[in-house]
Amino acid sequence: MKTIKTFGKTFGLAAVFSVAAFAGAEAHVTFLDREATQDSTILAALQVPHGCDGKATTEVRVKLPEGFVFAKPQPKAGWELEVIKGNYRKTYDNHGDKVKTGAIEIRWKNGNLSDDFYDTFVIQGKVSGVEAGTSLAFPVTQMCGDTVTAWDQVAKEGGDAHGMKSPAPLLQVVAGEDHGHDHHDMAGMDMSGMAGMGAAAPAGDTVKAGDLEISGGFAKAMLPGQPVGGGFFTVKNNGQADDRLVSVSSSAAGEVQIHEMVTKDNVMRMRQLKDGIAIAAGETVKLEPGNLHLMFQKVKTPFKQGDTVPVTLTFEKAGKVDLVLQVLSAQGK
């Protein structure tokens, strides 16, 4: 098994992430939308069109360039997720807070994407302090078991990338009409331990079940081709006894799992909570982006902004509770 070392620093635009690369691919790893507006928060969807020399893709690593900050990846069903954090070269403003550290690499691991199919890997981030006309390079390492393909070649300034064998995916930064104002900024996708944005405040109905009070239910609109959706709400236990959320179901999805994201040693990982979530007496538990959350799998119809998603929460003591989640935009507004 070949190994790749990760360094705790941000790479420049022309940095090369060197690994043994296998060719034979007829299409490159690219972004679905290859343009990004200055000083805006975007959803960068990376397309992986094939495996490595016919083998299934099992891991995708993306290094983030300076100027793409406050990054938050979209979880994928069947894949483990890691976020590597480190220092930015510059200091960035995040709604008045000066931020010097954040995500510098995203890793989707232990998946299985057959060479017969393609998929997208989505990262939300803000393009900050980058001049229009600049190309931001995102070196990608695609792993297929013991076979590794590096999409990391970056043309020198003014050079042509078309002749390169393994070009890094690029985002072309363009000027916006309202340059300097981030109208797409996302207020509801904070990740625990990462540079924060304020939590979203959706207007979901409050539901009571015994001593439990469930409020603020919302889901995120899904991107084209996105196979999973996220759901969030708050549970307050006003009683004297502990309770536990043991399972969730929905007519809108074939399966709903309870997940959490935790950070250890500057690495954030996502995992399923098969035993559910404890709701201690007198405590409030929030399911929010980047922390505890629901993951809708085998979604029948992609969630669209303005729609609603019905869910049934099953608690150990309070029993079954029906809740309606309001679908907000994919960017949290």
C-alpha positions in Angstrom: 0.0 0.0 0.0 1.4 3.3 -1.0 1.3 6.1 1.6 1.1 9.8 1.3 2.3 12.2 3.9 0.3 15.3 4.7 2.0 18.5 5.9 0.2 21.0 8.2 0.5 24.1 6.0 -1.3 25.7 3.1 0.1 25.2 -0.4 0.4 28.1 -2.9 -1.4 28.1 -6.2 1.5 26.5 -8.0 2.3 23.9 -5.4 2.7 20.4 -6.6 1.4 17.5 -4.5 3.8 14.7 -5.6 2.7 11.1 -5.5 3.1 8.1 -7.9 0.5 8.7 -10.6 -1.1 6.2 -12.9 -2.3 7.5 -16.3 -4.8 5.8 -18.7 -7.7 8.2 -17.9 -9.5 9.8 -20.8 -11.1 12.6 -18.7 -9.7 14.9 -16.0 -11.0 15.6 -12.5 -12.7 19.0 -12.8 -15.2 21.3 -11.2 -18.8 21.3 -12.3 -18.8 25.1 -12.3 -15.3 26.4 -13.1 -16.0 30.0 -12.2 -16.2 31.7 -8.8 -17.1 35.3 -8.0 -14.8 37.4 -5.9 -15.5 37.4 -2.1 -18.4 35.0 -2.3 -19.2 31.8 -0.6 -19.7 29.0 -3.1 -20.4 25.3 -3.4 -17.5 23.9 -5.4 -18.6 20.5 -6.9 -15.6 18.4 -7.9 -16.4 15.8 -10.6 -14.6 12.4 -10.4 -15.4 10.8 -13.8 -13.6 7.5 -13.5 -11.4 5.3 -11.4 -7.7 4.5 -11.6 -6.8 2.3 -14.6 -10.2 0.6 -14.3 -10.1 0.3 -10.5 -12.8 1.7 -8.2 -12.0 4.9 -6.4 -11.7 4.4 -2.6 -10.4 7.8 -1.4 -10.4 11.4 -2.7 -8.1 14.0 -1.2 -8.4 17.7 -2.1 -5.8 20.3 -1.1 -7.3 23.8 -0.7 -5.4 26.9 -2.0 -4.8 30.1 -0.2 -7.8 32.4 -0.7 -10.4 29.6 -0.5 -11.2 29.8 3.2 -13.8 28.7 5.8 -14.2 25.4 3.9 -16.8 22.8 4.9 -17.2 19.6 2.9 -20.5 17.8 2.2 -20.7 14.4 3.8 -21.3 11.4 1.4 -23.2 8.2 2.3 -20.8 5.3 2.5 -17.7 7.5 2.9 -15.8 8.6 6.0 -14.9 12.2 6.1 -11.8 14.0 7.4 -11.0 17.7 7.5 -7.4 18.6 8.0 -6.9 22.0 9.6 -3.8 24.3 9.5 -2.6 27.9 9.3 -3.6 30.3 6.5 -0.8 32.4 5.1 -2.9 35.5 5.6 -5.6 36.6 8.1 -9.2 36.6 6.9 -12.2 38.5 8.1 -15.2 36.3 9.0 -18.0 38.7 10.0 -15.7 40.8 12.1 -13.6 37.9 13.5 -10.0 37.7 12.4 -9.3 34.1 11.3 -5.9 32.6 10.8 -6.6 28.9 10.7 -9.0 26.6 9.0 -9.5 23.6 6.7 -6.5 23.1 4.3 -7.4 19.6 3.1 -10.5 17.5 2.7 -10.5 13.7 2.5 -13.4 11.4 1.6 -12.2 7.9 2.6 -13.1 4.2 2.6 -15.7 4.6 -0.1 -16.3 2.6 -3.3 -16.9 4.4 -6.6 -16.9 2.0 -9.4 -15.0 2.9 -12.6 -18.3 2.4 -14.4 -19.7 5.5 -12.6 -18.9 9.1 -11.8 -19.7 11.2 -8.7 -19.3 14.7 -7.3 -17.5 15.7 -4.1 -18.8 19.1 -2.8 -17.0 21.7 -0.7 -18.4 24.9 0.5 -15.9 27.7 1.0 -15.4 31.4 0.5 -13.2 33.0 -2.2 -11.5 35.8 -0.2 -8.9 38.3 -1.1 -8.3 36.9 -4.6 -8.0 39.2 -7.6 -10.4 38.7 -10.6 -8.6 36.7 -13.3 -6.8 34.5 -10.9 -7.0 30.7 -11.2 -7.2 28.8 -7.9 -5.7 25.3 -8.2 -7.0 22.4 -6.0 -4.6 19.5 -6.2 -6.5 16.2 -6.0 -5.2 12.8 -5.1 -7.5 10.0 -6.2 -6.8 6.6 -4.6 -8.0 3.3 -5.8 -6.7 0.7 -3.3 -2.9 0.6 -3.8 -3.2 2.6 -7.1 -2.8 6.4 -6.8 -3.5 9.1 -9.4 -2.4 12.7 -8.7 -4.3 15.5 -10.4 -1.8 18.2 -9.4 -0.1 19.8 -12.4 -0.4 23.6 -12.4 0.7 25.7 -15.4 3.1 28.5 -14.7 1.6 32.0 -14.8 0.5 32.7 -18.4 1.1 29.0 -19.3 -1.4 26.6 -21.0 -2.7 23.7 -19.0 -4.4 22.0 -21.9 -1.4 19.9 -22.8 -0.8 18.6 -19.2 -1.3 15.0 -18.4 -2.7 15.4 -14.9 -3.9 19.0 -14.4 -5.2 20.1 -11.1 -8.8 21.2 -11.1 -9.1 25.0 -11.4 -11.6 27.7 -10.3 -11.4 30.9 -12.3 -12.1 33.9 -10.1 -14.3 36.5 -11.8 -15.4 40.0 -10.6 -19.0 40.3 -9.4 -21.4 43.2 -9.8 -21.5 43.7 -6.0 -17.8 43.0 -5.3 -17.1 43.4 -1.6 -20.5 42.1 -0.4 -20.9 38.4 0.1 -24.6 37.8 -0.7 -24.0 34.0 -0.8 -22.4 33.8 2.6 -23.6 30.9 4.6 -24.8 31.4 8.1 -25.9 27.9 8.9 -23.1 25.5 8.2 -20.7 26.0 11.0 -18.4 23.1 11.8 -17.5 22.6 15.4 -13.9 23.7 16.0 -13.6 25.5 12.6 -13.8 29.2 11.9 -17.4 29.9 12.7 -20.4 31.4 11.1 -23.6 32.0 13.2 -26.1 29.3 13.4 -29.1 29.4 11.1 -32.5 30.3 12.6 -35.2 28.5 10.6 -38.8 29.1 11.5 -39.7 25.4 12.1 -42.8 24.6 14.3 -42.2 23.6 17.9 -43.5 20.1 18.8 -43.9 18.8 22.4 -43.8 15.2 23.4 -44.0 14.5 27.2 -41.1 16.4 28.7 -39.4 17.0 25.3 -39.6 20.1 23.2 -38.4 19.8 19.6 -38.0 23.0 17.6 -36.1 24.7 14.7 -36.4 21.8 12.3 -34.8 22.4 8.8 -33.1 20.6 6.0 -30.8 21.7 3.2 -31.8 21.9 -0.5 -29.9 19.3 -2.4 -27.6 19.9 -5.4 -28.2 18.2 -8.8 -26.9 14.7 -8.5 -26.5 14.8 -4.8 -27.6 11.4 -3.3 -27.9 12.5 0.4 -29.5 15.3 2.3 -29.0 16.8 5.8 -31.5 17.5 8.5 -31.3 19.5 11.8 -33.4 20.5 14.8 -33.1 21.2 18.6 -34.4 19.0 21.4 -34.9 20.4 24.9 -35.6 18.0 27.8 -37.6 19.8 30.5 -38.1 16.7 32.6 -36.3 15.0 35.5 -35.4 11.8 33.5 -32.9 11.2 30.7 -34.2 10.2 27.3 -32.6 9.1 24.0 -33.3 9.6 20.3 -32.9 6.1 19.1 -34.0 6.3 15.4 -35.4 8.5 12.7 -37.5 7.6 9.6 -39.0 9.6 6.7 -41.3 8.9 3.8 -38.9 11.1 1.8 -35.9 8.8 2.1 -35.2 5.1 2.1 -33.1 5.5 5.2 -32.3 8.2 7.8 -29.1 7.9 9.9 -28.0 9.9 12.9 -24.4 11.2 12.5 -21.9 13.3 14.3 -18.7 15.1 13.3 -15.9 15.3 15.8 -12.4 16.9 15.7 -9.3 15.4 17.1 -5.7 16.4 16.5 -6.9 19.0 13.9 -8.7 16.3 11.9 -12.5 16.2 11.7 -14.3 12.9 11.2 -17.9 11.9 10.6 -19.4 8.7 11.9 -22.8 7.2 12.4 -24.3 7.0 15.9 -26.0 3.6 15.8 -27.0 4.0 19.5 -28.7 7.3 18.9 -28.3 10.5 20.9 -28.7 10.9 24.7 -31.0 13.7 25.8 -30.1 14.3 29.4 -32.6 15.7 31.9 -32.7 19.5 31.9 -30.3 19.7 28.8 -30.7 20.9 25.3 -29.2 19.1 22.3 -28.8 20.8 18.9 -28.5 19.0 15.6 -26.7 21.5 13.4 -24.4 21.5 10.4 -20.9 20.4 11.3 -22.0 18.6 14.5 -24.8 16.2 15.2 -27.1 15.9 12.2 -29.5 13.6 10.3 -28.4 12.1 7.0 -31.1 11.2 4.5 -30.1 8.4 2.2 -31.9 6.9 -0.9 -33.8 10.2 -1.2 -36.8 9.7 -3.5 -37.0 13.3 -4.7 -34.2 15.8 -4.1 -35.0 18.4 -1.5 -35.9 21.8 -3.0 -35.9 25.2 -1.2 -39.4 25.9 0.0 -40.4 22.3 0.3 -40.9 20.4 3.6 -39.6 17.0 4.7 -41.6 14.9 7.1 -39.7 12.9 9.7 -40.7 10.6 12.6 -38.4 10.7 15.6 -38.4 7.7 17.9 -37.4 8.4 21.5 -36.7 5.8 24.2 -39.2 7.3 26.6 -41.2 9.9 24.7 -42.0 7.5 21.9 -42.6 8.5 18.3 -42.8 12.2 17.4 -43.7 13.6 14.0 -41.8 16.6 12.9 -41.7 18.7 9.7 -38.4 20.1 8.4 -38.5 23.2 6.3 -36.1 23.1 3.3 -33.7 26.0 3.2 -31.4 26.8 0.3 -28.2 24.8 -0.1 -26.3 27.8 1.1 -28.2 28.0 4.3 -30.5 31.0 3.6 
